[in-house]
């Protein structure tokens, strides 16, 4: 889920890691230092935007995704939720 940076306030301890995306653009990841789960990331190609991992929301009524990133690289046993929603 993508949000404006000023609308996001991460709470609790996070660690940061910077890597390059397939596009070559840098991305800064914030993750839980205890379990290693990515909580949010900041794509440098989109200043002022923060992506929050959908699994970070503990709300069973949260809207279904409308796009998937890098779906073509997923394991064969992982379903594409957007493709399933679109039939």
Secondary structure, 3 states (H helix, E strand, C coil): CEEEHHHCCCCCCCEEEEEECCCCCEEEEEECCCCCCEEEEEECCCCCEEEECHHHCCCCCCCCCCCCCCHHHCCCCCCCHHHHHCC
